[in-house]
Amino acid sequence: MAIDLSFQSVPLPEDLQKLKFYGDFSGAEKLITFLLNKKIPEALRRRLEIERAVLECMSLDEYPYTFEEASAMMQERIRDYSEGELTGLKETGLADWIFIDGKVRFQRRFFENLTKTRPEYESRLLKREPQEITARKQQVLNDNVRLMKEKGGRTVEITLRTSIKIKKEFEEIGKEVTVHLPLPRECRQVSGFSLLKTTPEGASIAPPEAPQRTACFKTILKGDDRFSLEYRFLNHLDYINPDPGQAVQTGVSFDLGEQLPHIQFTPYLQFLLKEIVGDEKNPVNTARRIYDFITTTVDYSYMRAYFTIDNISQYAAVNLKGDCGVQAILFITLCRMAGIPARWQSGLFTAEYYTGCHDWAEYYIEPWGWIFADLSFGGSSWRAGETERWNYYFSNLDVFRMPANGSMQDDFTPPKKQLRSDPVDNQRGEIEYGDRGLPMASLETEQVLLSIRDV
């Protein structure tokens, strides 16, 4: 079932909002069914169909922990814990929660979020990452900045293995499944792609320039099936340090519009942009002011599924929190509103001690053309007091990337027929049966860096 996320910008009926905020998801489902059986505007119908899937995702996957379970988790993992702490975290918005059937439930990554973003909680972990590994992670990023500046650019050869499978309890043996796994897409930093191995063989490979590139498997499920790819590519980046005095106003018209529901030029964002930018007209200075606001004001926070948020850019600007993709979407939106073309890029971060999903942005200013910006890496650098690295991520990436997606809300090739677990982009993969898509909670995914070397 193809889904047009733009209809997520349509408001929900008031009674449905009441049921949703109280956490009466079964009552909300009954109301949606009642409304869909009435004669209603088509746009509202499409919105209600999306909301049905959103409520299913929120109730099944995103908020599994009761207050007692969340409190017990903190008791087991951090020293000197008192139950009142969790109440305080809830009341100040530092622990993500909702009501389900009138009772508080905490988001599945609330604990990891606390320990990643709050030094006072990280320092109290009973099991902490060894200090030498933490220091090494920082050193790898700082070394990249140094090498990029010294050499004017850097090229690495990256070899990755990625895989996806259905968890045992969700397997339906004998049914046909369609599987999409992301691949590096042809873009300005990627070249020399080589697909080394597919398991099973016979995957259909999307064109190199596909906006969300994948390898697609179609097979009958036998049980304990794991679908995997092994591939190699070159990732090249040039160092850019844009001088505002050299910026050229060109009057370009691409990548400047809204893209509902998440890139909306709302009244609040208009007020915010004016506050951030003031009367500044130079595009480099304007982009820098937007970057500075996000990296110093919007706290990093793990997020629930993007599909469950009605407008990501406004969410970030109102709540002043968000993960890498949420911050990137806010940056893209504000740049476009300021007349600076901006677009999405995402895939994997692939460094020595960690490989996982990551999102970032690009913006366009002549004479440099497209320029990268990584808001979350910039923000973490600023919080760590790494000013040089903070400045670097305003106009550069590190080389530890596998870019699979060049846009948001695009189809695969071939298209996925059922609802995707992530309709915004694709970093871990998707699986569907003939009659339904599988949520991420029913899947196991893995991304393994096999090698990375400078060339």
VOGU-3710 file (C-alpha; in Angstrom, 3 decimals, decimal comma):
1> maidlsfqsv> 0,000/0,000/0,000  1,626/3,220/-1,132  1,241/6,017/1,372  1,345/9,742/0,697  2,735/11,293/3,865  1,693/14,779/2,769  -1,786/13,995/4,096  -0,271/13,768/7,590  -0,415/17,575/7,576  -4,244/17,397/7,698
11> plpedlqklk> -5,511/18,060/11,268  -7,115/15,247/13,242  -10,701/15,537/14,506  -10,843/16,842/18,082  -12,448/13,722/19,568  -9,740/11,562/18,011  -7,043/13,801/19,491  -8,592/13,411/22,949  -8,540/9,627/22,696  -4,977/9,627/21,355
21> fygdfsgaek> -3,561/11,876/24,089  -5,282/9,801/26,788  -3,845/6,666/25,223  -7,163/5,034/24,455  -5,884/3,496/21,234  -8,697/0,945/20,963  -11,229/3,756/21,297  -9,327/5,784/18,716  -9,406/2,815/16,324  -13,171/2,494/16,768
31> litfllnkki> -13,645/6,196/16,039  -11,442/6,001/12,934  -13,488/3,029/11,670  -16,720/4,946/12,316  -15,478/8,038/10,484  -14,144/6,063/7,520  -17,606/4,555/7,043  -19,101/8,032/6,722  -19,035/10,421/3,780  -16,028/12,595/4,589
41> pealrrrlei> -13,558/14,681/2,538  -10,941/12,584/0,746  -8,055/14,446/2,399  -9,463/13,632/5,843  -9,955/10,020/4,807  -6,306/9,747/3,781  -5,246/11,341/7,070  -7,278/8,869/9,112  -5,782/5,934/7,214  -2,306/7,206/8,108
51> eravlecmsl> -3,303/7,769/11,734  -4,520/4,190/12,052  -1,004/2,986/11,179  0,573/5,590/13,493  -1,488/4,422/16,475  -0,600/0,791/15,774  3,091/1,693/15,713  2,870/3,702/18,949  0,955/1,046/20,855  2,992/-1,985/19,715
61> deypytfeea> 6,552/-0,806/19,284  7,449/2,542/20,772  6,393/2,710/24,433  6,851/-0,718/26,075  7,791/0,187/29,670  5,455/0,854/32,588  6,611/3,279/35,272  7,558/0,332/37,486  9,543/-1,379/34,713  11,361/1,824/33,793
71> sammqerird> 12,184/2,518/37,426  13,507/-1,028/37,896  15,714/-0,623/34,820  17,275/2,517/36,271  17,677/0,854/39,670  19,618/-2,009/38,061  21,893/0,105/35,859  22,838/3,303/37,691  24,207/3,931/41,159  22,435/5,885/43,909
81> ysegeltglk> 19,066/5,826/42,133  15,916/7,045/43,872  12,439/6,490/42,437  11,675/10,184/42,590  14,274/10,747/39,880  12,119/9,098/37,224  9,161/11,258/38,204  11,342/14,336/37,842  12,654/13,193/34,457  9,092/12,653/33,257
91> etgladwifi> 7,881/16,025/34,517  10,757/17,928/32,856  10,518/16,122/29,515  13,888/14,366/29,843  12,300/10,902/29,659  9,931/10,403/26,715  6,528/9,023/27,756  2,879/8,844/26,738  -0,370/7,598/28,232  -1,605/4,173/27,125
101> dgkvrfqrrf> -5,006/3,321/28,580  -4,526/6,153/31,040  -1,223/4,849/32,387  2,262/6,251/31,837  4,482/4,262/29,452  8,103/5,108/28,642  9,744/5,067/25,219  11,859/2,024/24,351  15,160/3,988/24,328  14,501/6,371/27,206
111> fenltktrpe> 17,363/4,956/29,291  19,937/5,022/26,465  18,846/8,574/25,738  19,556/9,689/29,296  22,988/8,117/29,436  24,015/9,352/25,975  22,877/12,954/26,338  23,186/13,604/30,094  26,747/13,404/31,483  25,406/13,255/35,044
121> yesrllkrep> 23,699/9,947/34,196  26,498/8,548/32,059  28,889/9,050/34,995  26,587/6,994/37,246  26,379/3,945/34,969  27,377/0,748/36,742  28,850/-0,514/33,453  30,597/2,281/31,579  32,444/2,260/28,295  36,214/2,069/28,890
131> qeitarkqqv> 37,737/5,543/28,864  40,291/4,578/26,225  37,522/3,644/23,777  35,654/6,904/24,439  38,853/8,850/23,859  39,633/6,873/20,704  36,230/7,704/19,205  36,910/11,409/19,699  40,432/11,090/18,349  39,239/9,424/15,124
141> lndnvrlmke> 36,959/12,385/14,402  39,629/14,953/15,276  42,184/13,141/13,119  39,767/13,311/10,205  39,457/17,083/10,597  43,233/17,437/10,669  43,780/15,238/7,596  41,042/16,944/5,600  42,551/20,352/6,281  46,122/19,221/5,613
151> kggrtveitl> 45,362/17,397/2,357  42,353/19,366/1,143  40,351/16,155/0,952  40,328/12,476/1,760  39,343/9,206/0,070  38,665/5,938/1,881  37,715/2,474/0,675  34,894/1,032/2,768  33,754/-2,597/2,857  30,474/-3,350/4,610
161> rtsikikkef> 28,198/-6,275/5,334  24,560/-5,594/6,166  21,765/-8,036/6,898  18,139/-8,355/7,938  15,918/-11,205/9,123  12,492/-11,757/10,635  12,410/-12,599/14,327  11,327/-16,184/14,976  7,961/-15,304/16,484  6,969/-13,307/13,387
171> eeigkevtvh> 8,009/-15,878/10,755  5,285/-17,326/8,517  6,969/-20,263/6,846  5,940/-20,864/3,241  4,799/-17,290/2,603  6,415/-15,086/-0,014  8,455/-12,206/1,344  9,908/-9,137/-0,341  13,044/-7,702/1,231  14,771/-4,359/0,566
181> lplprecrqv> 18,288/-3,701/1,883  19,967/-0,294/1,356  22,982/0,159/-0,916  25,302/3,129/-1,559  23,761/5,388/-4,180  25,724/7,116/-6,899  26,340/10,657/-5,679  29,188/13,122/-5,629  31,158/11,388/-2,873  30,624/7,736/-3,900
191> sgfsllkttp> 32,455/5,883/-6,702  33,880/2,449/-7,471  30,913/0,524/-6,043  31,283/-3,258/-6,173  28,667/-5,730/-4,923  30,738/-8,621/-3,579  28,077/-11,025/-2,337  24,322/-11,383/-1,847  22,647/-14,003/0,322  20,555/-15,490/-1,157
201> egasiappea> 21,718/-14,931/-4,715  19,578/-13,274/-7,349  18,774/-9,926/-5,754  17,426/-7,161/-7,995  19,697/-4,105/-7,782  18,226/-0,608/-8,112  19,910/1,876/-10,508  22,993/3,614/-9,071  21,231/7,007/-8,973  17,997/5,742/-7,339
211> pqrtacfkti> 16,948/8,280/-4,672  16,671/5,508/-2,065  18,825/2,723/-3,474  18,238/-0,900/-2,456  18,820/-4,515/-3,357  15,495/-6,367/-3,497  14,971/-10,071/-2,695  11,776/-12,026/-3,411  11,572/-15,555/-2,024  9,480/-18,075/-0,098
221> lkgddrfsle> 10,278/-18,021/3,605  11,900/-21,262/4,765  12,637/-20,332/8,364  15,551/-18,533/9,973  16,217/-16,798/6,626  18,861/-14,089/6,775  19,196/-11,685/3,828  22,581/-10,022/3,507  24,774/-7,906/1,263  28,519/-7,456/1,164
231> yrflnhldyi> 29,891/-4,546/-0,871  32,770/-2,136/-1,294  32,964/1,480/-2,469  35,138/4,581/-2,426  34,035/7,582/-0,413  35,743/10,883/-1,333  35,288/14,298/0,248  36,888/17,669/-0,477  37,494/20,114/2,368  35,348/23,255/2,106
241> npdpgqavqt> 35,653/26,432/4,161  33,158/28,852/2,590  34,159/32,515/2,788  31,072/34,753/3,054  32,875/37,359/0,954  32,992/34,969/-1,999  29,333/33,920/-1,881  27,295/34,591/-5,028  23,543/35,214/-5,135  22,423/33,159/-8,163
251> gvsfdlgeql> 18,621/33,087/-7,983  18,435/29,276/-8,270  14,993/27,702/-7,896  15,604/24,041/-6,980  15,174/22,442/-3,523  13,480/25,520/-2,086  9,867/24,413/-1,627  7,829/22,752/1,069  7,593/18,961/1,263  4,663/18,002/3,442
261> phiqftpylq> 4,335/16,977/6,152  7,830/17,608/7,546  9,112/20,573/5,559  6,390/23,155/6,214  6,870/26,918/6,326  4,673/27,382/9,372  4,005/30,718/11,120  6,068/29,634/14,134  9,045/28,746/11,937  8,705/32,121/10,186
271> fllkeivgde> 8,953/33,850/13,578  11,894/31,649/14,548  13,771/32,259/11,294  13,441/36,004/11,722  14,768/35,725/15,275  17,736/33,614/14,147  18,696/35,420/10,955  17,499/38,985/11,481  18,342/41,151/8,484  21,278/39,007/7,311
281> knpvntarri> 21,266/38,513/3,519  24,585/36,760/2,884  23,756/33,049/2,311  26,869/31,732/4,085  26,211/33,856/7,161  22,521/32,940/7,060  23,224/29,196/6,894  25,785/29,578/9,670  23,293/31,324/11,973  20,791/28,512/11,407
291> ydfitttvdy> 23,515/25,916/12,056  24,628/27,684/15,236  21,086/27,874/16,574  20,400/24,176/16,045  23,766/22,888/17,291  23,750/25,017/20,449  20,022/25,072/21,293  18,395/21,833/20,077  19,412/19,013/22,432  20,285/15,652/20,937
301> symrayftid> 17,622/13,084/21,760  16,751/9,616/20,481  13,346/9,682/18,811  10,342/7,474/18,401  9,565/6,421/14,815  9,485/9,475/12,537  6,225/8,157/11,126  4,527/8,986/14,451  5,449/12,709/14,322  3,124/14,980/12,323
311> nisqyaavnl> 5,682/17,663/11,419  9,306/16,944/12,279  10,763/20,411/11,661  8,195/22,107/13,880  8,569/19,360/16,501  12,298/20,101/16,729  11,778/23,853/16,899  9,060/23,679/19,566  10,496/20,921/21,763  14,133/21,939/21,169
321> kgdcgvqail> 15,231/18,316/20,948  15,749/15,694/18,269  18,156/13,167/16,814  20,366/13,543/13,729  17,509/13,371/11,220  15,174/15,649/13,160  17,902/18,291/13,405  18,765/17,890/9,712  15,121/18,358/8,679  14,877/21,539/10,770
331> fitlcrmagi> 18,063/22,853/9,115  16,757/22,001/5,624  13,422/23,667/6,330  14,894/26,903/7,716  17,451/27,111/4,880  14,732/26,742/2,267  12,633/29,376/4,003  15,658/31,695/3,864  16,076/31,097/0,119  18,986/28,644/0,399
341> parwqsglft> 18,438/25,324/-1,458  18,798/22,395/0,929  18,231/18,658/0,776  18,490/15,378/2,662  21,163/12,702/2,704  21,365/9,662/4,969  22,648/6,151/5,346  25,243/4,765/7,742  28,075/6,081/9,873  30,849/3,501/9,476
351> aeyytgchdw> 33,780/4,068/11,826  36,109/1,780/13,734  34,078/1,480/16,938  30,534/1,979/15,666  28,445/1,388/12,551  24,830/2,520/12,519  22,152/4,768/11,069  22,854/8,445/10,504  21,289/11,462/8,740  22,713/14,794/7,601
361> aeyyiepwgw> 21,988/17,672/5,210  23,300/19,500/2,169  22,814/23,153/1,251  23,668/24,969/-1,976  25,664/28,207/-2,303  27,674/29,379/-5,315  30,544/29,181/-6,142  30,939/25,991/-4,056  27,712/24,275/-5,089  26,416/21,659/-2,662
371> ifadlsfggs> 27,913/21,859/0,839  27,448/19,288/3,612  26,253/20,055/7,139  26,035/17,560/9,998  23,940/19,080/12,751  24,122/16,335/15,368  27,882/15,814/15,011  28,262/19,587/15,136  26,161/19,762/18,291  28,076/16,998/20,044
381> swrageterw> 31,352/18,730/19,128  30,086/22,012/20,576  28,945/20,324/23,809  32,359/18,632/24,124  34,160/21,964/23,709  35,642/20,859/20,375  35,256/24,231/18,622  37,379/23,327/15,598  35,285/20,223/14,951  32,071/22,189/15,502
391> nyyfsnldvf> 33,123/24,661/12,817  34,177/21,806/10,531  30,735/20,146/10,472  29,106/23,379/9,298  30,465/22,710/5,813  31,963/19,214/5,837  31,404/15,561/6,679  33,839/13,013/7,956  34,683/10,189/5,534  33,007/7,472/7,618
401> rmpangsmqd> 29,740/7,408/5,671  27,634/5,169/3,434  25,045/7,423/1,743  22,014/5,355/0,671  19,325/8,058/0,454  19,379/11,364/-1,393  15,845/12,426/-0,534  12,982/11,806/1,885  9,678/10,023/1,251  10,746/8,404/-2,028
411> dftppkkqlr> 9,828/4,985/-3,390  12,212/2,072/-3,713  13,014/0,460/-7,066  10,964/-1,732/-7,331  8,465/0,011/-5,011  7,458/-1,544/-1,709  3,777/-2,477/-1,936  2,867/-2,497/1,747  3,320/0,180/4,384  6,989/0,714/5,246
421> sdpvdnqrge> 8,258/0,614/8,817  10,002/3,902/7,967  8,281/5,815/5,148  10,768/8,720/5,438  13,960/6,936/4,343  15,756/3,586/4,539  18,898/2,708/6,487  18,368/-0,763/7,956  16,031/-2,410/5,460  12,378/-3,394/5,047
431> ieygdrglpm> 10,492/-6,703/4,784  6,901/-7,320/3,730  4,545/-10,233/3,281  2,020/-10,052/0,468  -0,646/-8,620/2,761  1,311/-6,391/5,152  4,607/-4,737/5,929  6,567/-5,778/9,009  7,371/-3,187/11,703  10,968/-2,739/12,792
441> asleteqvll> 10,198/-4,372/16,146  9,656/-7,692/14,349  13,002/-7,570/12,513  16,678/-8,092/13,342  19,198/-5,964/11,445  22,979/-5,748/11,461  25,563/-3,448/9,886  29,194/-4,558/10,118  32,225/-2,592/8,956  34,582/-5,174/7,456
451> sirdv> 37,358/-2,753/6,528  38,155/0,901/5,954  41,411/2,241/4,585  42,750/5,456/3,102  43,555/5,375/-0,618
//
